């Protein structure tokens, strides 16, 4: 049972890494050779249980603030 949980954890981490990698690679504001960016990408994907909810919250807040600016 524990092996299944660990396997699922790393499968989801791989999916998160692949999605964030595509976004990172397409981003032109950061150099693709920046070691710090790669470390954040790998650590963030490995700790997706903690990082993913906060990343989602940030995106929601950003969308909410953009929508509020358009209304006012």
C-alpha positions as CSV (number, residue, x, y, z in Angstrom):
1,X,0.0,0.0,0.0
2,X,2.8,2.4,0.9
3,X,4.5,1.6,-2.4
4,X,1.4,2.7,-4.3
5,X,1.1,6.0,-2.4
6,X,4.8,6.7,-3.1
7,X,4.4,5.8,-6.7
8,X,1.4,8.1,-7.1
9,X,3.2,10.9,-5.3
10,X,6.1,10.7,-7.8
11,X,3.8,10.3,-10.8
12,X,2.0,13.5,-9.9
13,X,5.4,15.2,-9.2
14,X,6.5,14.2,-12.7
15,X,3.3,15.6,-14.2
16,X,3.7,18.9,-12.3
17,X,7.4,19.1,-13.4
18,X,6.5,18.5,-17.0
19,X,3.8,21.2,-17.0
20,X,6.0,23.7,-15.2
21,X,8.9,22.9,-17.4
22,X,6.9,23.8,-20.5
23,X,6.0,27.1,-18.9
24,X,9.6,27.7,-17.7
25,X,11.0,26.9,-21.1
26,X,8.6,29.3,-22.9
27,X,9.3,32.1,-20.4
28,X,11.6,34.7,-22.0
29,X,12.2,36.8,-18.8
30,X,14.5,34.2,-17.2
31,X,17.6,32.7,-18.7
32,X,17.2,28.9,-19.3
33,X,20.7,28.4,-18.0
34,X,20.0,30.0,-14.6
35,X,20.9,27.4,-12.0
36,X,18.7,28.9,-9.3
37,X,15.6,28.7,-11.6
38,X,16.3,25.0,-12.3
39,X,16.6,24.3,-8.5
40,X,13.3,26.1,-7.8
41,X,11.6,24.1,-10.6
42,X,12.9,20.7,-9.3
43,X,12.3,21.4,-5.6
44,X,8.9,22.9,-6.3
45,X,7.8,19.9,-8.4
46,X,9.2,17.5,-5.7
47,X,7.2,19.3,-3.0
48,X,4.1,19.7,-5.1
49,X,1.9,18.8,-2.1
50,X,2.8,22.1,-0.5
51,X,3.7,24.2,-3.5
52,X,0.8,23.5,-5.9
53,X,-2.0,24.9,-3.7
54,X,0.0,28.1,-3.1
55,X,0.7,28.4,-6.8
56,X,-3.0,28.0,-7.6
57,X,-3.9,30.5,-5.0
58,X,-1.5,33.0,-6.5
59,X,-3.0,32.5,-10.0
60,X,-6.5,33.0,-8.6
61,X,-5.6,36.1,-6.8
62,X,-3.8,37.5,-9.9
63,X,-6.9,36.8,-12.0
64,X,-9.2,38.3,-9.4
65,X,-7.1,41.5,-9.2
66,X,-7.1,41.8,-13.1
67,X,-10.8,41.4,-13.2
68,X,-11.4,44.0,-10.5
69,X,-9.2,46.5,-12.4
70,X,-11.3,46.0,-15.5
71,X,-14.6,46.6,-13.6
72,X,-13.5,49.8,-11.9
